[in-house]
């Protein structure tokens, strides 16, 4: 059996930006070191960039 640390959260879609920012902060606080937090933020930024590009393509 593998031990896992899980975070469960509820996001209020009436204020998505602040809710997502809070969730990201909670996840980052649970990570063990600065390098892991930075890598996570960079990967999240890449995912956001891909999603924005896809949205832009769909809008055209």
C-alpha positions as CSV (number, residue, x, y, z in Angstrom):
1,X,0.0,0.0,0.0
2,X,1.2,3.5,-0.8
3,X,0.6,6.4,1.6
4,X,-0.7,9.5,-0.2
5,X,-1.4,13.0,0.9
6,X,-4.7,14.2,-0.6
7,X,-6.3,17.7,-0.5
8,X,-10.0,18.0,-1.1
9,X,-11.5,21.3,-1.9
10,X,-14.8,22.9,-3.0
11,X,-14.5,25.7,-5.6
12,X,-17.2,28.4,-5.6
13,X,-17.6,29.1,-9.3
14,X,-19.1,32.5,-8.5
15,X,-15.5,33.7,-7.8
16,X,-13.3,31.3,-9.8
17,X,-10.1,33.4,-9.8
18,X,-9.8,33.8,-6.0
19,X,-11.0,30.2,-5.4
20,X,-8.4,28.7,-7.8
21,X,-5.7,31.0,-6.3
22,X,-6.5,29.7,-2.8
23,X,-6.5,26.1,-4.0
24,X,-3.1,26.6,-5.7
25,X,-1.7,28.2,-2.5
26,X,-2.9,25.2,-0.5
27,X,-1.3,22.7,-2.8
28,X,2.0,24.7,-3.0
29,X,2.1,24.8,0.8
30,X,1.9,21.0,0.9
31,X,4.9,20.5,-1.4
32,X,8.2,19.7,0.3
33,X,10.6,22.3,-1.2
34,X,11.0,25.5,-3.2
35,X,12.2,23.6,-6.3
36,X,9.1,21.4,-6.4
37,X,6.8,24.4,-5.9
38,X,8.5,26.2,-8.8
39,X,8.4,23.2,-11.1
40,X,4.7,22.8,-10.2
41,X,4.0,26.4,-11.0
42,X,5.9,26.2,-14.3
43,X,3.9,23.1,-15.3
44,X,0.7,24.8,-14.4
45,X,1.7,27.8,-16.4
46,X,2.4,25.5,-19.4
47,X,-1.0,23.9,-19.0
48,X,-2.7,27.3,-18.8
49,X,-0.8,28.5,-21.9
50,X,-2.0,25.4,-23.9
51,X,-5.6,25.9,-22.7
52,X,-5.5,29.6,-23.7
53,X,-4.1,28.7,-27.1
54,X,-6.8,26.2,-27.7
55,X,-9.5,28.7,-26.6
56,X,-8.0,31.3,-29.0
57,X,-8.0,28.8,-31.9
58,X,-11.7,27.9,-31.2
59,X,-12.6,31.5,-31.1
60,X,-11.1,32.2,-34.5
